[in-house]
Amino acid sequence: MGVGVVWLGMAFLAFLNGGAGWDAGHSDLGFWWTVIAGLLAITGLGALIGTWIHTQPTDA
């Protein structure tokens, strides 16, 4: 779970960088940081969901 939280933290920071790029008028930086943030968020959510699924008790 900790790894997923770290990935989501990096995604948040990347979203902040993207927002700063858009605000500064650098749409290329804003776009690519937003793309990177989206990929990091997908990775973080995958880690959290995968960990939760694989730590559930089984009936067998």
PDB file with SEQRES, HELIX, SHEET and CRYST1 records, atoms N, CA, C and O in Angstrom:
SEQRES   1 A   60  MET GLY VAL GLY VAL VAL TRP LEU GLY MET ALA PHE LEU          
SEQRES   2 A   60  ALA PHE LEU ASN GLY GLY ALA GLY TRP ASP ALA GLY HIS          
SEQRES   3 A   60  SER ASP LEU GLY PHE TRP TRP THR VAL ILE ALA GLY LEU          
SEQRES   4 A   60  LEU ALA ILE THR GLY LEU GLY ALA LEU ILE GLY THR TRP          
SEQRES   5 A   60  ILE HIS THR GLN PRO THR ASP ALA                              
HELIX    1 AA1 GLY A    2  ASP A   23  1                                  22    
HELIX    2 AA2 SER A   27  HIS A   54  1                                  28    
CRYST1    1.000    1.000    1.000  90.00  90.00  90.00 P 1           1          
ATOM      1  N   MET A   1       0.822  -1.186   0.000  1.00  0.00           N  
ATOM      2  CA  MET A   1       0.000   0.000   0.000  1.00  0.00           C  
ATOM      3  C   MET A   1       0.870   1.255   0.000  1.00  0.00           C  
ATOM      4  O   MET A   1       0.525   2.267  -0.611  1.00  0.00           O  
ATOM      5  N   GLY A   2       1.984   1.174   0.684  1.00  0.00           N  
ATOM      6  CA  GLY A   2       2.880   2.330   0.744  1.00  0.00           C  
ATOM      7  C   GLY A   2       3.404   2.729  -0.620  1.00  0.00           C  
ATOM      8  O   GLY A   2       3.540   3.918  -0.909  1.00  0.00           O  
ATOM      9  N   VAL A   3       3.697   1.759  -1.455  1.00  0.00           N  
ATOM     10  CA  VAL A   3       4.198   2.047  -2.798  1.00  0.00           C  
ATOM     11  C   VAL A   3       3.134   2.785  -3.607  1.00  0.00           C  
ATOM     12  O   VAL A   3       3.443   3.734  -4.327  1.00  0.00           O  
ATOM     13  N   GLY A   4       1.889   2.350  -3.488  1.00  0.00           N  
ATOM     14  CA  GLY A   4       0.808   3.027  -4.192  1.00  0.00           C  
ATOM     15  C   GLY A   4       0.642   4.467  -3.751  1.00  0.00           C  
ATOM     16  O   GLY A   4       0.380   5.349  -4.569  1.00  0.00           O  
ATOM     17  N   VAL A   5       0.793   4.705  -2.462  1.00  0.00           N  
ATOM     18  CA  VAL A   5       0.687   6.063  -1.933  1.00  0.00           C  
ATOM     19  C   VAL A   5       1.829   6.926  -2.465  1.00  0.00           C  
ATOM     20  O   VAL A   5       1.626   8.091  -2.805  1.00  0.00           O  
ATOM     21  N   VAL A   6       3.031   6.351  -2.534  1.00  0.00           N  
ATOM     22  CA  VAL A   6       4.177   7.097  -3.079  1.00  0.00           C  
ATOM     23  C   VAL A   6       3.926   7.453  -4.543  1.00  0.00           C  
ATOM     24  O   VAL A   6       4.172   8.586  -4.955  1.00  0.00           O  
ATOM     25  N   TRP A   7       3.440   6.495  -5.327  1.00  0.00           N  
ATOM     26  CA  TRP A   7       3.143   6.761  -6.743  1.00  0.00           C  
ATOM     27  C   TRP A   7       2.091   7.855  -6.878  1.00  0.00           C  
ATOM     28  O   TRP A   7       2.216   8.733  -7.732  1.00  0.00           O  
ATOM     29  N   LEU A   8       1.054   7.809  -6.042  1.00  0.00           N  
ATOM     30  CA  LEU A   8       0.022   8.851  -6.104  1.00  0.00           C  
ATOM     31  C   LEU A   8       0.581  10.205  -5.673  1.00  0.00           C  
ATOM     32  O   LEU A   8       0.161  11.244  -6.183  1.00  0.00           O  
ATOM     33  N   GLY A   9       1.517  10.192  -4.743  1.00  0.00           N  
ATOM     34  CA  GLY A   9       2.180  11.446  -4.359  1.00  0.00           C  
ATOM     35  C   GLY A   9       2.977  12.030  -5.513  1.00  0.00           C  
ATOM     36  O   GLY A   9       2.950  13.239  -5.745  1.00  0.00           O  
ATOM     37  N   MET A  10       3.686  11.172  -6.236  1.00  0.00           N  
ATOM     38  CA  MET A  10       4.427  11.650  -7.407  1.00  0.00           C  
ATOM     39  C   MET A  10       3.470  12.159  -8.480  1.00  0.00           C  
ATOM     40  O   MET A  10       3.768  13.140  -9.161  1.00  0.00           O  
ATOM     41  N   ALA A  11       2.322  11.500  -8.634  1.00  0.00           N  
ATOM     42  CA  ALA A  11       1.324  11.958  -9.602  1.00  0.00           C  
ATOM     43  C   ALA A  11       0.813  13.345  -9.219  1.00  0.00           C  
ATOM     44  O   ALA A  11       0.646  14.208 -10.081  1.00  0.00           O  
ATOM     45  N   PHE A  12       0.570  13.553  -7.944  1.00  0.00           N  
ATOM     46  CA  PHE A  12       0.110  14.858  -7.479  1.00  0.00           C  
ATOM     47  C   PHE A  12       1.137  15.939  -7.788  1.00  0.00           C  
ATOM     48  O   PHE A  12       0.783  17.021  -8.255  1.00  0.00           O  
ATOM     49  N   LEU A  13       2.406  15.649  -7.528  1.00  0.00           N  
ATOM     50  CA  LEU A  13       3.465  16.618  -7.825  1.00  0.00           C  
ATOM     51  C   LEU A  13       3.569  16.888  -9.322  1.00  0.00           C  
ATOM     52  O   LEU A  13       3.808  18.023  -9.736  1.00  0.00           O  
ATOM     53  N   ALA A  14       3.390  15.853 -10.129  1.00  0.00           N  
ATOM     54  CA  ALA A  14       3.419  16.043 -11.581  1.00  0.00           C  
ATOM     55  C   ALA A  14       2.237  16.888 -12.037  1.00  0.00           C  
ATOM     56  O   ALA A  14       2.388  17.724 -12.928  1.00  0.00           O  
ATOM     57  N   PHE A  15       1.060  16.687 -11.443  1.00  0.00           N  
ATOM     58  CA  PHE A  15      -0.089  17.535 -11.768  1.00  0.00           C  
ATOM     59  C   PHE A  15       0.195  18.991 -11.398  1.00  0.00           C  
ATOM     60  O   PHE A  15      -0.190  19.903 -12.130  1.00  0.00           O  
ATOM     61  N   LEU A  16       0.863  19.211 -10.270  1.00  0.00           N  
ATOM     62  CA  LEU A  16       1.230  20.576  -9.890  1.00  0.00           C  
ATOM     63  C   LEU A  16       2.185  21.188 -10.909  1.00  0.00           C  
ATOM     64  O   LEU A  16       2.031  22.350 -11.283  1.00  0.00           O  
ATOM     65  N   ASN A  17       3.175  20.410 -11.361  1.00  0.00           N  
ATOM     66  CA  ASN A  17       4.098  20.905 -12.383  1.00  0.00           C  
ATOM     67  C   ASN A  17       3.364  21.211 -13.678  1.00  0.00           C  
ATOM     68  O   ASN A  17       3.655  22.210 -14.335  1.00  0.00           O  
ATOM     69  N   GLY A  18       2.418  20.365 -14.048  1.00  0.00           N  
ATOM     70  CA  GLY A  18       1.627  20.616 -15.239  1.00  0.00           C  
ATOM     71  C   GLY A  18       0.828  21.901 -15.132  1.00  0.00           C  
ATOM     72  O   GLY A  18       0.770  22.695 -16.071  1.00  0.00           O  
ATOM     73  N   GLY A  19       0.216  22.094 -13.975  1.00  0.00           N  
ATOM     74  CA  GLY A  19      -0.546  23.322 -13.756  1.00  0.00           C  
ATOM     75  C   GLY A  19       0.338  24.558 -13.822  1.00  0.00           C  
ATOM     76  O   GLY A  19      -0.062  25.589 -14.363  1.00  0.00           O  
ATOM     77  N   ALA A  20       1.546  24.450 -13.268  1.00  0.00           N  
ATOM     78  CA  ALA A  20       2.478  25.576 -13.320  1.00  0.00           C  
ATOM     79  C   ALA A  20       2.892  25.856 -14.764  1.00  0.00           C  
ATOM     80  O   ALA A  20       3.050  27.012 -15.159  1.00  0.00           O  
ATOM     81  N   GLY A  21       3.064  24.804 -15.539  1.00  0.00           N  
ATOM     82  CA  GLY A  21       3.404  24.991 -16.952  1.00  0.00           C  
ATOM     83  C   GLY A  21       2.293  25.689 -17.712  1.00  0.00           C  
ATOM     84  O   GLY A  21       2.549  26.601 -18.497  1.00  0.00           O  
ATOM     85  N   TRP A  22       1.049  25.260 -17.479  1.00  0.00           N  
ATOM     86  CA  TRP A  22      -0.087  25.914 -18.144  1.00  0.00           C  
ATOM     87  C   TRP A  22      -0.177  27.374 -17.723  1.00  0.00           C  
ATOM     88  O   TRP A  22      -0.381  28.253 -18.561  1.00  0.00           O  
ATOM     89  N   ASP A  23      -0.023  27.637 -16.417  1.00  0.00           N  
ATOM     90  CA  ASP A  23      -0.141  29.011 -15.907  1.00  0.00           C  
ATOM     91  C   ASP A  23       0.948  29.920 -16.451  1.00  0.00           C  
ATOM     92  O   ASP A  23       0.719  31.115 -16.642  1.00  0.00           O  
ATOM     93  N   ALA A  24       2.133  29.368 -16.704  1.00  0.00           N  
ATOM     94  CA  ALA A  24       3.245  30.166 -17.217  1.00  0.00           C  
ATOM     95  C   ALA A  24       3.172  30.349 -18.732  1.00  0.00           C  
ATOM     96  O   ALA A  24       4.029  31.012 -19.318  1.00  0.00           O  
ATOM     97  N   GLY A  25       2.159  29.768 -19.364  1.00  0.00           N  
ATOM     98  CA  GLY A  25       2.016  29.920 -20.795  1.00  0.00           C  
ATOM     99  C   GLY A  25       2.783  28.894 -21.616  1.00  0.00           C  
ATOM    100  O   GLY A  25       2.901  29.032 -22.834  1.00  0.00           O  
ATOM    101  N   HIS A  26       3.299  27.874 -20.959  1.00  0.00           N  
ATOM    102  CA  HIS A  26       4.040  26.809 -21.648  1.00  0.00           C  
ATOM    103  C   HIS A  26       3.115  25.609 -21.793  1.00  0.00           C  
ATOM    104  O   HIS A  26       3.155  24.672 -20.996  1.00  0.00           O  
ATOM    105  N   SER A  27       2.288  25.655 -22.819  1.00  0.00           N  
ATOM    106  CA  SER A  27       1.285  24.597 -22.969  1.00  0.00           C  
ATOM    107  C   SER A  27       1.915  23.234 -23.232  1.00  0.00           C  
ATOM    108  O   SER A  27       1.334  22.207 -22.879  1.00  0.00           O  
ATOM    109  N   ASP A  28       3.106  23.212 -23.852  1.00  0.00           N  
ATOM    110  CA  ASP A  28       3.759  21.923 -24.094  1.00  0.00           C  
ATOM    111  C   ASP A  28       4.179  21.275 -22.780  1.00  0.00           C  
ATOM    112  O   ASP A  28       3.977  20.076 -22.589  1.00  0.00           O  
ATOM    113  N   LEU A  29       4.755  22.052 -21.882  1.00  0.00           N  
ATOM    114  CA  LEU A  29       5.138  21.503 -20.568  1.00  0.00           C  
ATOM    115  C   LEU A  29       3.910  21.100 -19.768  1.00  0.00           C  
ATOM    116  O   LEU A  29       3.895  20.050 -19.126  1.00  0.00           O  
ATOM    117  N   GLY A  30       2.887  21.933 -19.808  1.00  0.00           N  
ATOM    118  CA  GLY A  30       1.656  21.608 -19.094  1.00  0.00           C  
ATOM    119  C   GLY A  30       1.052  20.318 -19.596  1.00  0.00           C  
ATOM    120  O   GLY A  30       0.610  19.482 -18.808  1.00  0.00           O  
ATOM    121  N   PHE A  31       1.032  20.154 -20.910  1.00  0.00           N  
ATOM    122  CA  PHE A  31       0.452  18.940 -21.495  1.00  0.00           C  
ATOM    123  C   PHE A  31       1.237  17.701 -21.092  1.00  0.00           C  
ATOM    124  O   PHE A  31       0.653  16.725 -20.620  1.00  0.00           O  
ATOM    125  N   TRP A  32       2.554  17.729 -21.271  1.00  0.00           N  
ATOM    126  CA  TRP A  32       3.342  16.518 -21.007  1.00  0.00           C  
ATOM    127  C   TRP A  32       3.408  16.182 -19.526  1.00  0.00           C  
ATOM    128  O   TRP A  32       3.406  15.004 -19.171  1.00  0.00           O  
ATOM    129  N   TRP A  33       3.467  17.183 -18.646  1.00  0.00           N  
ATOM    130  CA  TRP A  33       3.425  16.879 -17.212  1.00  0.00           C  
ATOM    131  C   TRP A  33       2.074  16.304 -16.823  1.00  0.00           C  
ATOM    132  O   TRP A  33       1.991  15.468 -15.923  1.00  0.00           O  
ATOM    133  N   THR A  34       1.018  16.741 -17.490  1.00  0.00           N  
ATOM    134  CA  THR A  34      -0.303  16.191 -17.211  1.00  0.00           C  
ATOM    135  C   THR A  34      -0.394  14.745 -17.689  1.00  0.00           C  
ATOM    136  O   THR A  34      -0.989  13.908 -17.011  1.00  0.00           O  
ATOM    137  N   VAL A  35       0.185  14.446 -18.843  1.00  0.00           N  
ATOM    138  CA  VAL A  35       0.231  13.065 -19.342  1.00  0.00           C  
ATOM    139  C   VAL A  35       1.009  12.187 -18.367  1.00  0.00           C  
ATOM    140  O   VAL A  35       0.561  11.097 -18.012  1.00  0.00           O  
ATOM    141  N   ILE A  36       2.172  12.664 -17.937  1.00  0.00           N  
ATOM    142  CA  ILE A  36       2.990  11.899 -16.980  1.00  0.00           C  
ATOM    143  C   ILE A  36       2.217  11.689 -15.685  1.00  0.00           C  
ATOM    144  O   ILE A  36       2.237  10.596 -15.120  1.00  0.00           O  
ATOM    145  N   ALA A  37       1.535  12.732 -15.210  1.00  0.00           N  
ATOM    146  CA  ALA A  37       0.759  12.615 -13.975  1.00  0.00           C  
ATOM    147  C   ALA A  37      -0.348  11.585 -14.121  1.00  0.00           C  
ATOM    148  O   ALA A  37      -0.607  10.820 -13.192  1.00  0.00           O  
ATOM    149  N   GLY A  38      -0.997  11.554 -15.262  1.00  0.00           N  
ATOM    150  CA  GLY A  38      -2.047  10.566 -15.495  1.00  0.00           C  
ATOM    151  C   GLY A  38      -1.505   9.149 -15.452  1.00  0.00           C  
ATOM    152  O   GLY A  38      -2.122   8.258 -14.867  1.00  0.00           O  
ATOM    153  N   LEU A  39      -0.347   8.940 -16.072  1.00  0.00           N  
ATOM    154  CA  LEU A  39       0.262   7.607 -16.055  1.00  0.00           C  
ATOM    155  C   LEU A  39       0.687   7.205 -14.644  1.00  0.00           C  
ATOM    156  O   LEU A  39       0.513   6.054 -14.242  1.00  0.00           O  
ATOM    157  N   LEU A  40       1.243   8.153 -13.897  1.00  0.00           N  
ATOM    158  CA  LEU A  40       1.628   7.864 -12.512  1.00  0.00           C  
ATOM    159  C   LEU A  40       0.401   7.551 -11.651  1.00  0.00           C  
ATOM    160  O   LEU A  40       0.451   6.676 -10.787  1.00  0.00           O  
ATOM    161  N   ALA A  41      -0.694   8.267 -11.891  1.00  0.00           N  
ATOM    162  CA  ALA A  41      -1.914   8.012 -11.129  1.00  0.00           C  
ATOM    163  C   ALA A  41      -2.466   6.622 -11.431  1.00  0.00           C  
ATOM    164  O   ALA A  41      -2.910   5.919 -10.524  1.00  0.00           O  
ATOM    165  N   ILE A  42      -2.438   6.224 -12.704  1.00  0.00           N  
ATOM    166  CA  ILE A  42      -2.881   4.879 -13.069  1.00  0.00           C  
ATOM    167  C   ILE A  42      -2.019   3.836 -12.376  1.00  0.00           C  
ATOM    168  O   ILE A  42      -2.535   2.844 -11.862  1.00  0.00           O  
ATOM    169  N   THR A  43      -0.714   4.055 -12.358  1.00  0.00           N  
ATOM    170  CA  THR A  43       0.203   3.126 -11.706  1.00  0.00           C  
ATOM    171  C   THR A  43      -0.061   3.042 -10.202  1.00  0.00           C  
ATOM    172  O   THR A  43      -0.089   1.953  -9.629  1.00  0.00           O  
ATOM    173  N   GLY A  44      -0.253   4.201  -9.569  1.00  0.00           N  
ATOM    174  CA  GLY A  44      -0.520   4.218  -8.136  1.00  0.00           C  
ATOM    175  C   GLY A  44      -1.816   3.527  -7.781  1.00  0.00           C  
ATOM    176  O   GLY A  44      -1.876   2.765  -6.817  1.00  0.00           O  
ATOM    177  N   LEU A  45      -2.858   3.790  -8.557  1.00  0.00           N  
ATOM    178  CA  LEU A  45      -4.134   3.122  -8.297  1.00  0.00           C  
ATOM    179  C   LEU A  45      -4.023   1.623  -8.547  1.00  0.00           C  
ATOM    180  O   LEU A  45      -4.609   0.826  -7.816  1.00  0.00           O  
ATOM    181  N   GLY A  46      -3.274   1.238  -9.576  1.00  0.00           N  
ATOM    182  CA  GLY A  46      -3.063  -0.191  -9.840  1.00  0.00           C  
ATOM    183  C   GLY A  46      -2.354  -0.873  -8.689  1.00  0.00           C  
ATOM    184  O   GLY A  46      -2.690  -2.000  -8.327  1.00  0.00           O  
ATOM    185  N   ALA A  47      -1.373  -0.194  -8.114  1.00  0.00           N  
ATOM    186  CA  ALA A  47      -0.656  -0.766  -6.969  1.00  0.00           C  
ATOM    187  C   ALA A  47      -1.580  -0.909  -5.764  1.00  0.00           C  
ATOM    188  O   ALA A  47      -1.562  -1.934  -5.083  1.00  0.00           O  
ATOM    189  N   LEU A  48      -2.377   0.102  -5.506  1.00  0.00           N  
ATOM    190  CA  LEU A  48      -3.299   0.039  -4.364  1.00  0.00           C  
ATOM    191  C   LEU A  48      -4.364  -1.037  -4.560  1.00  0.00           C  
ATOM    192  O   LEU A  48      -4.620  -1.837  -3.660  1.00  0.00           O  
ATOM    193  N   ILE A  49      -4.977  -1.052  -5.729  1.00  0.00           N  
ATOM    194  CA  ILE A  49      -6.035  -2.034  -5.986  1.00  0.00           C  
ATOM    195  C   ILE A  49      -5.458  -3.442  -6.026  1.00  0.00           C  
ATOM    196  O   ILE A  49      -6.050  -4.367  -5.470  1.00  0.00           O  
ATOM    197  N   GLY A  50      -4.320  -3.615  -6.670  1.00  0.00           N  
ATOM    198  CA  GLY A  50      -3.693  -4.935  -6.735  1.00  0.00           C  
ATOM    199  C   GLY A  50      -3.294  -5.458  -5.366  1.00  0.00           C  
ATOM    200  O   GLY A  50      -3.469  -6.640  -5.071  1.00  0.00           O  
ATOM    201  N   THR A  51      -2.757  -4.577  -4.530  1.00  0.00           N  
ATOM    202  CA  THR A  51      -2.392  -4.985  -3.179  1.00  0.00           C  
ATOM    203  C   THR A  51      -3.634  -5.381  -2.392  1.00  0.00           C  
ATOM    204  O   THR A  51      -3.627  -6.388  -1.685  1.00  0.00           O  
ATOM    205  N   TRP A  52      -4.692  -4.599  -2.511  1.00  0.00           N  
ATOM    206  CA  TRP A  52      -5.919  -4.909  -1.790  1.00  0.00           C  
ATOM    207  C   TRP A  52      -6.489  -6.245  -2.242  1.00  0.00           C  
ATOM    208  O   TRP A  52      -6.907  -7.052  -1.412  1.00  0.00           O  
ATOM    209  N   ILE A  53      -6.512  -6.487  -3.547  1.00  0.00           N  
ATOM    210  CA  ILE A  53      -7.056  -7.749  -4.065  1.00  0.00           C  
ATOM    211  C   ILE A  53      -6.229  -8.936  -3.573  1.00  0.00           C  
ATOM    212  O   ILE A  53      -6.783  -9.956  -3.163  1.00  0.00           O  
ATOM    213  N   HIS A  54      -4.921  -8.804  -3.615  1.00  0.00           N  
ATOM    214  CA  HIS A  54      -4.064  -9.943  -3.281  1.00  0.00           C  
ATOM    215  C   HIS A  54      -3.840 -10.136  -1.793  1.00  0.00           C  
ATOM    216  O   HIS A  54      -3.192 -11.102  -1.390  1.00  0.00           O  
ATOM    217  N   THR A  55      -4.357  -9.246  -0.975  1.00  0.00           N  
ATOM    218  CA  THR A  55      -4.251  -9.446   0.470  1.00  0.00           C  
ATOM    219  C   THR A  55      -5.561  -9.907   1.105  1.00  0.00           C  
ATOM    220  O   THR A  55      -5.634 -10.083   2.322  1.00  0.00           O  
ATOM    221  N   GLN A  56      -6.589 -10.103   0.289  1.00  0.00           N  
ATOM    222  CA  GLN A  56      -7.871 -10.584   0.807  1.00  0.00           C  
ATOM    223  C   GLN A  56      -7.790 -12.075   1.076  1.00  0.00           C  
ATOM    224  O   GLN A  56      -7.186 -12.811   0.296  1.00  0.00           O  
ATOM    225  N   PRO A  57      -8.383 -12.526   2.159  1.00  0.00           N  
ATOM    226  CA  PRO A  57      -8.358 -13.949   2.457  1.00  0.00           C  
ATOM    227  C   PRO A  57      -9.143 -14.767   1.406  1.00  0.00           C  
ATOM    228  O   PRO A  57     -10.140 -14.307   0.850  1.00  0.00           O  
ATOM    229  N   THR A  58      -8.671 -15.950   1.168  1.00  0.00           N  
ATOM    230  CA  THR A  58      -9.354 -16.830   0.216  1.00  0.00           C  
ATOM    231  C   THR A  58     -10.099 -17.924   0.984  1.00  0.00           C  
ATOM    232  O   THR A  58      -9.783 -18.219   2.136  1.00  0.00           O  
ATOM    233  N   ASP A  59     -11.094 -18.518   0.319  1.00  0.00           N  
ATOM    234  CA  ASP A  59     -11.890 -19.573   0.944  1.00  0.00           C  
ATOM    235  C   ASP A  59     -11.207 -20.946   0.878  1.00  0.00           C  
ATOM    236  O   ASP A  59     -11.567 -21.867   1.611  1.00  0.00           O  
ATOM    237  N   ALA A  60     -10.228 -21.060  -0.003  1.00  0.00           N  
ATOM    238  CA  ALA A  60      -9.591 -22.381  -0.211  1.00  0.00           C  
ATOM    239  C   ALA A  60      -8.588 -22.715   0.836  1.00  0.00           C  
ATOM    240  O   ALA A  60      -7.979 -23.784   0.789  1.00  0.00           O  
TER     241      ALA A  60                                                      
END                                                                             
